[in-house]
Amino acid sequence: MMRVTPTTVAVPLLILLLTWLSVRALNPEAELFDRALAELDHFEMLENGLYRDVFAARAGILRNYDPLVREINALHGSLDQLGETAVIDAETAAAVDQLAALVQRQDELVEQFKTVNALLQNSLSLFVRFSVRLATSPQDGTLGPAVSAAAAAMLHLTLDTSSAAVREVQYRLDELAAQPIPPGDSDSVRALLAHGRMLHGLLPTTDGLLKEMSAMPRKRDETVLRTMVIARQNASRTTARQFRLLLYATSMLLVGLLVYLILQVRARAWALQRRAGLEHVIAGISMRFINVQGENIGSEIEHALADLAEYIGSDRAYVVKSGPSPRCYLWCSTGVSFPQGWPDQAPVVAAQLGSAVDGMIHVPRVHRMPQGKSRDACVAFGLGGWAYVMNTGTDGSGIALGFDALGRPCRIQSAGELSLLRMALDTVVYALERHAMEKERARLETRLQQARRMETVGALACGISHNFNNILGGILGHTEMAEERLPADTPPSHNLAAIRRGAEQARDLVAQILAFGTRRDARRRPVSMKALVADAASLLQASLPSRIELAIQVAPQAATVSGEPAQLQQVILNLCNNAAQATPAAGRVELETEVREILGPQALTHGELAAGSLCAHRGGRPRTRHGRGDPGADLRTVFHHAPGRQWPGARDGARDRARAWRGDQRMEQGGRGQPL
């Protein structure tokens, strides 16, 4: 014989209880009540349509009584539907019967109205026809006023069927009958009097039917039935709601019991599974750190913090490194932020606790801490639970890994998980140290490659410079000999002088390249901007196309700058040549020099411009013959003019020469260079 246990009996009973509660909570009568209310709305709409059509027929607007028949039939059909849906108990059945009696009486009144109104409308149309004929008859002028008075009284009776109006019609008809009737109008007068007396009785009767229909308590009966249905519906909903609450409470009780049993059975297995999952996350982080590139180490650490925090269930996570190169990596969940001073103050709070075991601090619940500064600090930073692991790097800098739980306890409960956090911190430390070593190695390799490139460029520059010097020496020698044989102040002598100056500029430029290749300091000296612009203008007059006009405006104030004349003149030449190339048709290139006072230092793309007097040179601004310019070609160069000051970067000769050389190269590319 099978043994009956309490569980064997409780489970079927529980299933039956839940089934019964579910059925009662569904409220099966809800649909019936909704259909009853919808049918009541339809019934009310049909009644309103019936009364509208009845009054339209009385006014003579509706000539066909078919709508009245359809509406009466629809009312009977709606009553049948109400009998099926609204009859819930004896009280609602009585209300439906009352409506049925009302509809039956309306049906009778409508039938009487159709009969009476048909006679009324026919007689009224004939009365109007005969009255118009008699009022305009030329037979006898004495009959016209009596007919008009009778027609006016009848018209008033159609609007007002009071006893006074009825008596007035009777009086006017009798007065018309007493009038002498011309032989030709006798038939019309008799017909007018017959229809008038018929209307005298039909109009009050018709309006009496309408008044009786209007006085019927249809709205009251409909409201009573609707109130009953709504009351039953609300009661049904309340009962269903109570059963739903009971079902919900029973379900929650069962769910709580099941959760408790599951937690009790799987508590130990869950702890082991959680530890294994955390180990898996740390292993994945270690593998990513092995393959990560040096420039992505920061984002990878933040990714690792996100993985650890999401697995542990923390709201904030961070890695803080102190020492010569402090760093901080942060992560927080959506909608959470770090308060001011945190996690910078984390080491201070950890020192206040003074309960670190092997560099690890664990505060499962902050609200259970004893009163003191440590608890106040944790509460001030919004901590509900805290896990903090510290370590020391090979360079002596401190590094810490922390996880914050906001407004709730820390989910790290066992010492095993804390030891795994120590392992995660060691992984981050190793990654940072490897990144530092790789960064240092890359820096040394870059410097070595740069030194090799500079050595190669210097050797090439020296070779090219020597060859160009030989060529320029021949040009200068022949130019000087030609100048000695020509008389002074002649066009050929001027041309030779321009050739000699250009060769000398080229010689100075070659000297600069040679100085760059042999790492010698650039030679700087005071340069007059007026003389510099004049020399450049003489070269530009010979090199610019004939379609380009050169206009020079020199500042009236004397300007002297510190620099290399060849470099500065090359800048001006490049600016103007770029402007000429940017001008598609005939035009003008303007050169303008002005002195400005700079009150404070200004940052430039290649350095910082110190305060003082500056000589601003705007060149290469092409303008067409018609005055329309190209704003994109307005280029500008600024030189220091204050005594004792130099161009930005003048203290580093090699860097300044390299910058000037790069600037010249940029200006020579594309026809629109960038100023130094």
SULDA-V195131 format. One line per field, one symbol per residue. phi: phi as a letter, one per 30 degrees, with the letter a starting at -180 (. if undefined). psi: psi as a letter, one per 20 degrees, with the letter a starting at -180 (. if undefined). burial: + if it has 24 or more other ideal C-beta (glycine too) atoms within 12 Angstrom, else -. A space follows every 10 residues. Layout:
phi: ???
psi: ???
burial: ???
//
This chain:
phi: .ddccedddd dddddddddd ddddddhddd dddddddddd dddddddddd dddddddddi dccccdeddd dddddddddd ddddccdcbd dddddddddd dddddddddd dddddddddd dddddddddd dddddcdddb dddddddddd ddddddddcb cddddddddd dddddddddd cdedcddddd ddddddddde cddddddddd dddddddddd dddddddddd dddddddddd dddddddddd dddddddddd dddddcdddd dddddddddd dddddddddd cddddcdddd dddddddddd ddjccbbabc cckdbdbbcb bbddicbddd jbcddddddd dddicdchib bbbdbddcdd dldddddddd cidcabbbbc abdddiddbb bbbccciadd ddccdddddd dddddddddd dddddddddd dddddddddd dddddddddd dddddddddd dddddddddd dddddcddhb eddddddddd dddddddddd dddddddchc ddccadbddd dddddddddd ddcddddccc cbbcddddbb cclceddddd dddddddddd ddcdbdabcc cbbbcbccdb dbdcdclccd dkdbccccbi cdbddcjdcc ddcdcbbbbd cddicbdeid dcdddddddd ddddddddci ibdcdd
psi: ppporhhhhh gghhggghgg hgghiimiig hggghghhhg ghghggghhg hghghhhhij hoipjhhhgh hghhghhhhg hhhhhinhah ghhhhhhghg hghghhgghg gggggghggg hghgghgggh hgghhjpjgp ihhghgghgg gghhghhhho krhghghhgg ghghhhhiqp pqhijgghgg hghghghghh hhghgghhgg hghhiplghg hghggggggh ghghgggggh gghggggggg ghgggggggg gghhhjgghg gghgghhhhg ghghgghhhh iqqhijhghh ghgggggggh ghkqhqqqpp prbhmqqppq qqrpjqrprp ipjhjghghh hhgkkpokjp pongohijqq qahgghgghh jkphqppppq rprhjiqqpq pqppppjrrp iohqhhhghh hgggghgggh ggghggghgg ghghhghghg ggghgghggg hgghggghhg ghggghghgg hhhhiqqqlq ghhgghghgg hhhhghghgh hgghhghjkq qqoqrppphg hghgghhhhh hhhqqhippp ppopphpppp rpaphggghh ggggghhghh hiohaqappp pppqpqoohr qpprhjapor qapqopoorl nqqrhjipro hijoqqppqp ipqiqrqpjh ingghgghgh ghghhhhipj inrpq.
burial: ---------- ---------- +---+-+-+- -++--++-++ -+++-++--+ +-+++-++-- -+--+-++-- ++-+++-++- +++-++++-- -+--++-+++ -++-+++-++ -+++-+++-+ +-++-+++-+ +-+++-+--- --++-+++++ +-++--++-- +---++-+++ -++--+--+- +---+--++- -++-++++++ +++++++-++ --+--+-+-- ++-+++-++- -++--+---+ --+---+--- ---------- ---------- ---++--++- ++--++-++- -+----++-+ +++++++++- ++++++++++ ++----++++ ++-----+-- -++-+++-++ --+-----++ ++++-+--+- ---+--++-- ++++++++++ +-+----+++ ++++++--++ ++----++++ ++++++++++ ++++++---- ---------- -------+-- ++--+--+-- -+--++--+- --+------- -----+++++ ++++++++++ ++++++++-- -+-+-+++++ -++-++++++ +--+---+++ ++-++---++ ++++++++++ ++++++++++ +++---++++ ++++++-+-- --------++ -+++++++++ +++------+ --++++++++ +---++++++ --++-+++++ +-++-++--- -+++++
//
